[in-house]
Structure formats: C-alpha cells, structure tokens
C-alpha cells in the first residue's frame, strides 16, 4: 500500500473528509510532489489538498514537481486566495458539512477554509499524519540505513579534515541545513530520494543516549516516553522530513500518539545523535551506536 492509500485509509477511519496541508514534508509524503519555496511556520494557503478517496490536488511552482499526477490536479502558485476558495468545493465535490484536517496552516488559510467550505469542521491532523509517516516499510528502513551510512561517512571526513572534506564527501547530496563543523563536532543532514538522514558526532556521554534509547518502548505513548527521557535529550521522527513527534524530557507531542514497530527516530543529546528503527523489542541502529558517536 502506497503513502496516499495509507493516509486515506487513516482519514476514513478517523472520519476526515479531506486534508488541506501546508507542510512540505507532509505534502511530499502524501502526494509525492515537490515545490519551490518553503514558508516556515505554515503556508499562507493550503498547498496539498487530499480527498478521502481519489487523487490529490497540489499547488507547486516546480513545473516538473508532479509529473505523476494528471495535469488538471497540478496548479501553479500564482493563484490568489479567492481563486483557491472558488475551486476547493469543486475539487472536493461539495462545500457542505465536511470534516477537514489541517497541519501547519496560517490564520489566513483557516479563514479561507471557513469561507470556501460551508459548515465545515476544521480539526488538527498532526496526530493522523504522525501516526502514518513515522512507521516505515522494511524497504524504506533499508533506504534510511544506507543513507545514514553515507552521511555518517561524510561526517567522519568532516571531523578529521574540516568542512571542505565534508562537502566533498557529500558529493551531489543535498544538505537540508548548512552543515556545522568544528574541531570537536559535526552536524549534517541530507536529503536523497525524498528521504532525510542525519549524522551528529561530538562530545557527549554515551550513557545519556543509552538511557534515552531504553525509554523507546513500542506501544508506549509519546507522553510516557518523554517522562522517562533524561534532561537535555530530544527525540524526533525522521525520514520523510523532520516529522512529528517531538519528545523532550517531560514533553511529548502530539499527545497520546503511540510509537509502533517500524518507527524511525533520531535521538539527540549534547553534540551526539543516533538514528534507530523501533522493533517489537528494542531498536535497530541505522547509524552508529552512542559509544561510537560520542567523541
């Protein structure tokens, strides 16, 4: 089952008629499209419109960003809010009484939805998206493991020989943030094949990372896991972007979400970080282990 089908199955299970998404990673995961220009903190307008069945509509400035969708489902970013408000009812086959899931949309976008879709109920879809996006297929986990090995080897070069060596080792891979390199630490994250992996090498206590990993129990809620995390530890979903959840000591979001086997998580502390896939019991390291990333 593909990403779109998995999300639509979850939508139908939760009684959601459509998703209107502004987040880049969620839009790419569901609809498989790219776009030029990212709006931090939520887009002015929804850029991915997903009905509970059928193909999504996407708004993208990348002319090659959605070749897999019919031309009448791909729309340019030159559209105005008024144009989008007129087209939403047609794309969703109705304007009345829909239950609409949203992620990181601006207040302007929320107002537009209310005007375009009469008597709609707008709900937070972060929980639904996190539950689907976090759990990777075995094939996706293998892709993540390969990408983790690649980015870790590049980070090792950066730690030994500095930023030029790191950038040379990355070759044509696309860094999603500008790499940090010092005499004692390296942080780098890259995107390849639609997936993101990171490497973090530097000072830190391996025991802190090991304690955090022991708290990652499949079936537990993110709230329970966050309560067990040592201070200064962060756990985030990783793979199709920097995904929910975000867990820190005492804080788990989205509240109530249960981690399932197959979830891919980055565990960070000090200047260190490891990436793991949850198993029925314990974790599989996709990156180096805590004792190896702590330098």
C-alpha positions in Angstrom: 0.0 0.0 0.0 1.4 3.4 -1.0 1.6 6.6 1.1 -1.5 8.1 -0.3 -3.6 5.0 0.2 -2.3 4.6 3.8 -3.2 8.2 4.6 -6.6 7.9 3.0 -7.3 4.8 5.0 -6.5 6.6 8.2 -8.7 9.5 7.1 -11.7 7.3 6.6 -11.0 5.6 9.9 -11.0 9.0 11.7 -14.0 10.3 9.7 -11.9 13.0 7.9 -13.3 14.0 4.5 -10.2 16.0 3.3 -6.8 17.1 4.3 -5.6 20.7 3.5 -1.9 20.7 4.1 0.8 23.4 4.2 3.7 21.4 5.5 6.4 20.5 3.0 7.2 17.0 4.3 3.6 16.0 4.8 2.7 17.2 1.3 5.6 15.3 -0.3 4.7 12.2 1.7 1.0 12.1 0.7 1.1 13.5 -2.8 4.7 12.9 -3.9 5.2 16.4 -5.3 8.0 19.0 -4.8 7.7 22.7 -4.8 10.0 25.7 -5.0 9.9 28.0 -1.9 9.2 26.9 1.6 7.2 29.0 4.0 8.3 28.4 7.6 5.7 28.1 10.3 2.8 27.4 7.9 1.9 28.4 4.4 -0.4 31.3 3.5 -2.6 28.8 1.6 -3.0 25.0 1.6 -0.7 23.5 -0.9 -1.8 19.9 -0.9 -5.5 19.0 -1.0 -6.2 15.4 -0.3 -9.7 13.9 -0.5 -10.5 10.7 1.4 -10.6 8.9 -1.9 -9.1 9.7 -5.3 -6.1 11.7 -6.4 -4.8 14.8 -4.5 -4.6 18.3 -5.9 -1.3 20.1 -5.5 -0.1 23.7 -5.8 3.6 23.9 -6.8 5.9 26.3 -8.5 8.1 23.5 -9.8 6.9 22.7 -13.4 8.4 19.1 -13.0 7.3 18.6 -9.4 4.3 16.4 -10.0 4.7 14.5 -13.3 2.8 11.5 -11.8 -0.5 13.5 -11.4 -2.9 14.4 -14.2 -2.4 18.0 -15.4 -5.8 19.1 -14.0 -4.6 18.1 -10.5 -1.4 20.3 -10.6 -1.8 24.1 -10.1 0.6 27.0 -10.2 1.4 29.1 -7.1 0.3 32.3 -8.9 -3.2 31.5 -7.7 -4.9 34.0 -5.4 -6.8 33.1 -2.2 -10.1 34.0 -3.9 -9.3 31.6 -6.8 -8.5 28.8 -4.4 -11.7 29.4 -2.4 -13.7 29.1 -5.6 -12.0 25.8 -6.6 -11.9 24.0 -3.3 -15.6 23.0 -3.4 -15.2 21.6 -6.9 -12.0 19.7 -6.0 -13.8 18.1 -3.0 -17.1 17.6 -4.9 -19.0 19.5 -2.2 -18.8 22.6 0.0 -21.1 21.5 2.8 -20.6 19.8 6.2 -17.1 18.4 5.6 -14.7 17.4 8.3 -11.3 19.0 7.3 -7.9 18.0 8.7 -5.1 20.6 8.6 -1.5 20.8 9.7 0.6 24.0 9.7 -1.6 26.5 8.0 -1.7 30.2 8.8 -4.7 32.0 10.3 -5.4 33.4 6.8 -5.6 29.9 5.5 -8.0 28.8 8.3 -10.3 31.8 7.4 -10.2 30.9 3.7 -11.3 27.3 4.5 -14.3 28.6 6.6 -15.4 30.8 3.7 -15.0 28.3 0.9 -16.5 25.2 2.7 -19.8 25.9 4.4 -20.5 24.4 7.8 -17.1 22.6 7.8 -15.4 21.3 10.9 -11.6 22.0 11.0 -9.6 19.6 13.0 -5.9 19.1 13.7 -4.5 16.3 11.5 -1.0 16.3 13.1 -1.8 13.2 15.1 -3.1 11.3 12.0 -0.1 12.3 9.9 2.5 11.5 12.5 1.0 8.0 13.0 1.2 7.2 9.3 4.5 8.9 8.4 6.5 7.6 11.4 6.2 3.9 10.6 8.3 3.0 7.7 8.1 -0.1 5.5 11.1 -2.6 5.6 12.2 -1.2 2.2 12.1 2.4 3.5 14.1 1.4 6.6 16.8 -0.2 4.4 17.0 3.1 2.4 17.3 5.0 5.6 20.1 2.7 6.8 22.0 3.2 3.6 21.6 7.0 3.7 22.7 7.0 7.4 25.8 5.1 6.5 26.5 7.6 3.7 26.0 10.8 5.8 28.0 9.3 8.7 31.0 8.6 6.5 30.8 12.2 5.3 30.6 13.5 8.9 33.7 11.4 9.8 35.6 13.1 7.0 34.5 16.5 8.2 35.6 15.7 11.8 39.0 14.6 10.6 39.7 17.1 7.8 37.2 20.0 8.2 34.3 21.4 6.2 35.8 21.1 2.7 36.4 17.4 3.2 32.8 17.0 4.5 31.3 18.9 1.5 33.5 16.9 -0.9 32.3 13.6 0.7 28.7 14.6 0.3 29.2 15.0 -3.4 25.8 15.7 -5.1 23.7 15.0 -2.0 21.6 17.9 -0.9 22.2 19.3 2.7 18.9 20.3 4.2 20.6 22.7 6.5 24.1 24.1 6.3 26.5 21.6 8.0 28.1 22.6 11.3 31.7 21.7 11.6 34.2 22.5 14.4 37.3 20.9 15.7 35.3 18.6 18.0 31.8 18.2 16.5 29.9 17.8 13.2 26.2 18.0 12.5 24.9 17.4 9.0 21.6 16.3 7.4 21.0 15.4 3.8 18.0 14.6 1.5 18.3 11.9 -1.1 15.5 10.0 -2.9 12.9 12.0 -0.9 14.3 10.8 2.5 16.3 12.7 5.1 19.1 11.3 7.3 21.5 13.0 9.7 24.7 12.4 11.5 25.9 14.1 14.7 29.3 13.3 16.1 30.9 15.1 19.0 31.2 15.5 22.8 28.5 13.8 24.9 28.0 11.0 27.4 27.1 7.7 25.8 25.2 6.7 28.9 22.7 9.5 28.3 21.9 8.3 24.8 21.6 4.7 26.1 19.2 5.7 28.8 17.1 7.5 26.2 17.1 4.5 23.9 15.9 2.3 26.8 12.8 4.5 27.1 11.7 3.9 23.5 9.2 1.1 24.1 6.9 0.2 21.2 3.3 0.7 22.2 4.0 3.4 24.7 2.6 6.9 24.2 5.0 9.7 23.5 3.9 11.3 26.8 5.1 8.2 28.8 8.3 8.0 26.8 9.0 11.8 27.3 8.6 11.4 31.0 11.4 8.8 31.1 13.9 10.8 28.9 17.0 12.3 30.6 17.2 16.1 30.7 18.7 17.5 27.5 17.6 14.7 25.2 15.4 15.3 22.1 13.8 12.5 20.1 12.2 13.3 16.7 10.7 11.4 13.9 13.0 11.2 10.9 12.7 10.0 7.3 10.2 12.0 5.2 11.4 15.3 6.6 11.7 16.2 10.3 8.5 14.5 11.3 6.4 14.5 14.4 6.6 13.6 17.2 9.0 15.8 19.1 9.9 14.4 22.5 12.0 16.1 25.2 12.3 15.4 28.9 8.7 15.7 30.2 7.2 16.9 26.9 5.7 14.7 24.2 3.8 15.9 21.1 1.3 15.1 19.7 0.0 13.9 23.0 -1.4 10.3 23.1 0.4 9.1 20.0 1.7 5.5 20.4 5.0 4.5 18.9 4.8 1.4 16.7 7.5 -1.0 15.5 9.0 0.4 12.3 9.1 4.0 13.6 12.3 5.7 12.6 13.6 8.1 15.3 16.6 10.4 15.8 17.8 10.6 19.4 20.0 13.7 20.1 21.9 14.8 23.2 24.9 17.1 23.6 26.6 17.1 20.2 25.7 13.5 19.6 22.9 11.8 17.7 21.8 8.3 16.6 19.1 7.1 14.3 17.1 3.9 15.1 14.2 1.9 13.9 11.9 0.5 16.6 11.5 -3.3 16.8 9.0 -5.3 18.7 11.7 -5.5 21.3 14.5 -2.9 21.4 15.8 -0.9 18.5 17.8 -1.4 15.3 20.6 1.1 14.9 20.5 2.7 11.4 23.5 4.9 12.4 26.4 4.4 14.8 25.7 3.5 18.4 26.0 6.0 21.3 29.5 4.9 22.2 30.7 5.5 18.7 29.1 8.9 18.0 30.5 10.4 21.4 34.0 11.7 20.7 
